[in-house]
Amino acid sequence: MSQARFDVLGIGNAIVDVIAHTEDDFLIANHLAKGSMRLIDEAEAERLYAAMGPATIISGGSAANTTVGVASLGGRAAFIGKIRKDPVGDVFSHDIKAVGVAFATPRADEGPATARSFILVTPDGERTMNTYLGAGQLLTPDDIDEEMVAAATITYLEGYLWDPPDAKEAFRKAAAIAHRAERKVALTLSDSFCVDRYRDEFRDLLKTGAVDIVFANEHELKSLYVTSDFDSAVRALRDDGTFGIVTRSEQGSVVVTRDETHAIAAHPIETLVDTTGAGDLFAAGFLHGLSHGADYATCARLGALSAAEIIQHIGARPQVSLKDLAAEAGLIL
Amino acid sequence: MSQARFDVLGIGNAIVDVIAHTEDDFLIANHLAKGSMRLIDEAEAERLYAAMGPATIISGGSAANTTVGVASLGGRAAFIGKIRKDPVGDVFSHDIKAVGVAFATPRADEGPATARSFILVTPDGERTMNTYLGAGQLLTPDDIDEEMVAAATITYLEGYLWDPPDAKEAFRKAAAIAHRAERKVALTLSDSFCVDRYRDEFRDLLKTGAVDIVFANEHELKSLYVTSDFDSAVRALRDDGTFGIVTRSEQGSVVVTRDETHAIAAHPIETLVDTTGAGDLFAAGFLHGLSHGADYATCARLGALSAAEIIQHIGARPQVSLKDLAAEAGLIL
């Protein structure tokens, strides 16, 4: 196994977020399930944008947010995802490169526009996402840069990749390359509705060892194992033999290994503004720690600290240096 | 004088802000004067964007921000400004209409793109603006909707309108219409460098009574009267006979009438994040109060409260209902 060039390589949908505050009434009137992500077509994107309030535009995308978090923590990060040559694609490309994430996936010359997610944030800080996948649907196995995957300590994939038709093949290709190079493969289950759509395939990824590390929140884990009982879901995860990290919002996180369960507290916050990116940034902190050989408790604390930063402002990209925050908290690696 | 349809009509450059955090070193390396607004061409816009960090995109524009603030306070607001039919123009148009501001200025079919301001926010919360005026340069007297101006209690103009070649004629036309309709005309001096560029013309506007109400911060007022002494500047303003409101950051504001000077404290804040829009939102609160017949102290408190909201997050558009904030503070009109 050669020296790694990247600590974390993220592969996911390349998305720019369009975020607006809204009241719960708007979700109800538009039949939107609070806290979920649904896929929409271009016509619905236009209808929803016209109906929603003034918005803030910030680059997003689940795995992309995670790589930006890793870079902000001082790690070496790379990203693979599909955008078009259009103004929204320019925004995505600028923002991810500006923090030092390596991003070189060829941009589409034609076809659907760069993906946008219309995110409605309710007064309780919860986000409800409506994603127009656009150019994200064009990601194929050809976009997987073999050398890049082989050079990354951990390749991190999002469950949302199961939505675009060819992306799951790209996912499988990347996982195979990583394992051939003796690297680790991590997966986030992304969203409980996403788990509903692809439950059997996701379980298969865990059981067959195609994935070494899985990130899930409580809802996603329960959905994966079709149970309303958290402890049963944790036992089922352990039985599948996958190293798992389960986030539980203000209740902190739980690290599940074959033999043990470690609970780590959430990082304190002053004001919850917008939960968008909480899971993505938790994963960033945890993976940054893991790729540097930190113990699980330190990894989880780095995750909690990164998530705490992101939920105290609008958008899923850090507004301050996470490396500085980690240093202040005594979490230098 | 017929019943007004609008409390405040703003006329200004229609701009979308591209905001990034930066260190002071970046300003120095790029020869940027902290706290100022400079005009840049498209090539410099591209160069600067490539060099700056990840950005948040939020509609802006000085007078536009003010009209959005008035609408957020529950007032009836309208805006005149020039954008192009392009994606950035779509963002501007959506955001201002989504809060209920009347905006119907014809959009340009061709020519330069919708204006963007590249705003660099340093750790002290100060903003340094680099504005590509683009389609803003196409505003002409033909864009001044006479019926709209005549129907507004106060027409509010930004000093930045002196920058695009034809906009000052649009400004003069609007002021004349407003006065014929027995309405009030307000001006913000915008920026001390802007005052440097147009000092004689701005003083003329005040002395001739083309403007009834002037907003300035301390630096702009000193620049207008070419003095380093605040009290001398206030005396000169009084001699010109214009009703003036001078903002002094954390030192609050001073209302200057022909006979009196009222000092009003700043509104307390928790954390200063980004001063972008502080003056614009102060003007929103003050003008909202004034158009509803409030006394000067109440007007200034509404201004201070609105400014306090805007400087505690990124961007110059309110993230919560200013009407609710005003109600909580006992400032219901």
Interface residues (C-beta under 8 A of the other chain):
Chain A: A20 H21 Y49 A50 M52 G53 P54 A55 T56 I57 I58 S59 V68 P87 V88 V91 H94 D95 I96 A98 V99 H313 I314 G315 R317 Q319 V320
Chain B: A20 H21 Y49 A50 M52 G53 P54 A55 T56 I57 I58 S59 V68 P87 V88 V91 H94 D95 I96 A98 V99 H313 I314 G315 R317 Q319 V320
